[in-house]
Amino acid sequence: MVPPPIVRRLVCTPVLFLLTALVLLLFPVVWLFGVVFGRERKRAVRFLWFALAWGTRESAAVAECGWLWCTGRGHDVRHYDVIRRYVAGLYAVAERRLGLRVEDEGSWDGTGEDRPLIVLSRHAGPGDALILVHHLLSGYGRRPRVVMKAELQLDPCIDIAAGRMPNVFVKHGGAAERIGRLAEGLGPRDALLIFPEGGNFSPERRRRAIRRLARHRRRRDAVRAERMRNLMPPRPGGVLAAIDAAPGADVVFVAHVGLDQMASAGDIWRRVPLTEPVRARWWRIAAEDVPQGREARINWLYAQWERADAWISANRISR
């Protein structure tokens, strides 16, 4: 259960400020030990640098949101600038401290005709949503509308800044109608970001999703999902609702590798600094090339997901 807004603002925001102050106090000690001693302690310093940047930048973003609210601009488009600076700052620190490098490829580079976009991405590994939002905001000049889990509202910056912009926080199931409403009125520089798998990839979640398809007597989809080793089957409800609500929007698919093998805290600890780049493949399908009819669109969605799965298999980074 996610607590109501007043509880989140009175509890989570002070906790953010306190944790940031704690990191500031601990930083000199950990930094000194990291410089003097071995590799593991130097790795700890990298994470502490990132935690410090996260806390200070998030605190600054929350304070700026507070100022906008106090000056009567609680739902101003300036909140996009707040999020853009916040995400770009974290991205830059991840590059310097964690070794993050992103290599994009694909037929869509963000240029060309200004049309609304529905962006459908794989969801695997820590920070992939942050990287996508950064690229949409700073790289391609888009204003993202994001479908997020309700639990992310426990993060004060996401709760306050993203809560004042057209985004959707969803709980388990029943989100298609809300996603459809979010897609209505997409402008030429807007992009609706959806993770059709419904959560971060894991082998167990993949198996449960395939069993769910079989229970619902979608045996053909279950067979196709079984063949995809790197992805969970896409949940079509929200995707179809978005396409129905924004028939003039092009659809962009995103596959990526490089973060998917960091499923646990131990994996993240061992793999930082990153020695291989995060590779992302984007491709864009014009609105007029999206098929008509529910079953035809589900079949088309699975075909694009199979394309993503094949690309991931060909570009997977070995352990």
WOLIN-V191427 format. One record per residue. N is the residue number from 1. SS is DSSP state (alpha for helix, beta for strand, coil for the rest). PHI is phi in whole degrees, 0 to 359 (NA if undefined). NEAR is the number of other ideal C-beta (glycine too) atoms within 8 Angstrom. Layout:
BEGIN
<<N	SS	PHI	NEAR> <N	SS	PHI	NEAR>>
END
This chain:
BEGIN
<<1	coil	NA	2> <2	coil	268	8> <3	coil	295	6> <4	coil	295	5> <5	alpha	306	7> <6	alpha	298	6> <7	alpha	291	8> <8	alpha	299	15> <9	alpha	290	11> <10	alpha	278	7> <11	alpha	251	9> <12	alpha	293	11> <13	alpha	293	11> <14	alpha	300	8> <15	alpha	298	8> <16	alpha	303	13> <17	alpha	296	9> <18	alpha	293	8> <19	alpha	295	9> <20	alpha	296	13> <21	alpha	296	8> <22	alpha	296	8> <23	alpha	297	12> <24	alpha	299	8> <25	alpha	290	6> <26	alpha	281	9> <27	alpha	303	10> <28	alpha	302	6> <29	alpha	293	7> <30	alpha	295	12> <31	alpha	298	10> <32	alpha	298	8> <33	alpha	295	10> <34	alpha	292	12> <35	alpha	286	8> <36	alpha	282	6> <37	coil	258	7> <38	coil	277	5> <39	alpha	298	5> <40	alpha	296	6> <41	alpha	288	12> <42	alpha	294	11> <43	alpha	296	11> <44	alpha	299	11> <45	alpha	295	12> <46	alpha	302	12> <47	alpha	294	10> <48	alpha	293	14> <49	alpha	302	11> <50	alpha	293	13> <51	alpha	298	9> <52	alpha	296	12> <53	alpha	297	12> <54	alpha	300	10> <55	alpha	296	12> <56	alpha	291	9> <57	alpha	289	12> <58	alpha	292	14> <59	alpha	299	11> <60	alpha	296	9> <61	alpha	295	14> <62	alpha	296	14> <63	alpha	297	8> <64	alpha	293	9> <65	alpha	297	14> <66	alpha	298	9> <67	alpha	295	8> <68	alpha	299	13> <69	alpha	294	9> <70	alpha	295	6> <71	coil	264	6> <72	coil	77	5> <73	coil	240	8> <74	coil	296	7> <75	coil	236	6> <76	coil	286	7> <77	coil	294	5> <78	alpha	299	8> <79	alpha	296	13> <80	alpha	296	10> <81	alpha	294	8> <82	alpha	300	13> <83	alpha	295	15> <84	alpha	299	10> <85	alpha	294	10> <86	alpha	297	14> <87	alpha	291	13> <88	alpha	296	11> <89	alpha	295	10> <90	alpha	296	14> <91	alpha	299	13> <92	alpha	295	8> <93	alpha	292	13> <94	alpha	298	11> <95	alpha	295	10> <96	alpha	286	7> <97	alpha	260	11> <98	alpha	252	12> <99	coil	81	9> <100	coil	293	9> <101	coil	223	8> <102	beta	240	10> <103	beta	245	8> <104	beta	263	9> <105	beta	217	7> <106	beta	137	10> <107	coil	278	5> <108	coil	249	8> <109	coil	245	6> <110	coil	87	7> <111	coil	259	3> <112	coil	94	2> <113	coil	297	3> <114	coil	283	4> <115	coil	223	9> <116	coil	298	13> <117	beta	234	14> <118	beta	247	17> <119	beta	258	15> <120	beta	245	14> <121	beta	237	13> <122	coil	300	13> <123	coil	232	10> <124	coil	203	9> <125	coil	95	11> <126	coil	287	6> <127	coil	86	8> <128	alpha	293	13> <129	alpha	295	11> <130	alpha	298	10> <131	alpha	297	12> <132	alpha	297	12> <133	alpha	298	13> <134	alpha	300	13> <135	alpha	294	11> <136	alpha	294	12> <137	alpha	285	16> <138	alpha	268	9> <139	alpha	277	8> <140	coil	245	8> <141	coil	63	7> <142	coil	260	11> <143	beta	256	9> <144	beta	284	12> <145	beta	247	15> <146	beta	244	11> <147	beta	267	14> <148	beta	233	12> <149	beta	291	8> <150	alpha	299	9> <151	alpha	298	6> <152	alpha	293	11> <153	alpha	291	11> <154	alpha	287	8> <155	coil	275	9> <156	alpha	302	12> <157	alpha	293	13> <158	alpha	296	11> <159	alpha	301	15> <160	alpha	276	12> <161	alpha	292	15> <162	alpha	292	13> <163	alpha	292	11> <164	alpha	265	9> <165	coil	242	11> <166	coil	289	4> <167	coil	225	11> <168	beta	231	11> <169	beta	255	11> <170	beta	247	11> <171	coil	260	8> <172	coil	286	3> <173	coil	72	4> <174	coil	67	7> <175	coil	261	12> <176	alpha	302	10> <177	alpha	297	8> <178	alpha	293	9> <179	alpha	294	17> <180	alpha	300	13> <181	alpha	295	8> <182	alpha	295	14> <183	alpha	284	15> <184	coil	296	8> <185	coil	77	3> <186	coil	302	13> <187	coil	272	7> <188	coil	295	6> <189	coil	248	7> <190	beta	263	12> <191	beta	217	15> <192	beta	269	19> <193	beta	257	14> <194	beta	232	13> <195	coil	253	12> <196	coil	296	12> <197	coil	290	13> <198	coil	85	7> <199	coil	174	9> <200	coil	293	7> <201	coil	296	13> <202	coil	209	7> <203	alpha	302	5> <204	alpha	292	6> <205	alpha	297	11> <206	alpha	299	13> <207	alpha	297	8> <208	alpha	296	8> <209	alpha	294	13> <210	alpha	293	12> <211	alpha	297	8> <212	alpha	295	8> <213	alpha	298	13> <214	alpha	295	10> <215	alpha	297	6> <216	coil	273	6> <217	coil	63	5> <218	coil	258	8> <219	alpha	294	8> <220	alpha	297	6> <221	alpha	294	11> <222	alpha	297	12> <223	alpha	295	8> <224	alpha	295	11> <225	alpha	295	14> <226	alpha	297	7> <227	alpha	285	8> <228	coil	272	11> <229	coil	273	6> <230	coil	253	10> <231	coil	228	14> <232	coil	275	11> <233	coil	299	16> <234	coil	289	12> <235	coil	270	9> <236	alpha	281	10> <237	alpha	306	9> <238	alpha	293	14> <239	alpha	297	15> <240	alpha	294	12> <241	alpha	297	13> <242	alpha	294	16> <243	alpha	295	14> <244	alpha	297	8> <245	alpha	281	11> <246	coil	229	13> <247	coil	295	7> <248	coil	269	6> <249	coil	273	15> <250	beta	286	11> <251	beta	246	13> <252	beta	246	14> <253	beta	253	13> <254	beta	228	12> <255	beta	245	13> <256	beta	210	15> <257	beta	224	11> <258	coil	122	11> <259	coil	249	12> <260	coil	290	12> <261	coil	264	9> <262	coil	247	10> <263	coil	271	7> <264	coil	232	6> <265	alpha	299	5> <266	alpha	296	6> <267	alpha	299	10> <268	alpha	297	10> <269	alpha	301	9> <270	alpha	288	6> <271	alpha	267	9> <272	coil	265	11> <273	coil	285	8> <274	coil	293	12> <275	coil	259	5> <276	coil	241	6> <277	coil	286	8> <278	beta	276	14> <279	beta	256	11> <280	beta	231	13> <281	beta	242	13> <282	beta	249	13> <283	beta	215	10> <284	beta	241	11> <285	beta	241	10> <286	coil	296	7> <287	alpha	304	10> <288	alpha	288	4> <289	alpha	264	5> <290	coil	282	11> <291	coil	294	7> <292	coil	261	5> <293	coil	93	6> <294	alpha	300	6> <295	alpha	293	6> <296	alpha	296	9> <297	alpha	288	15> <298	alpha	296	11> <299	alpha	299	9> <300	alpha	296	10> <301	alpha	298	13> <302	alpha	297	13> <303	alpha	296	8> <304	alpha	292	11> <305	alpha	293	13> <306	alpha	295	11> <307	alpha	297	11> <308	alpha	297	14> <309	alpha	298	14> <310	alpha	295	8> <311	alpha	295	10> <312	alpha	298	15> <313	alpha	299	9> <314	alpha	285	6> <315	alpha	243	9> <316	coil	300	8> <317	coil	270	8> <318	coil	289	3> <319	coil	290	3>>
END
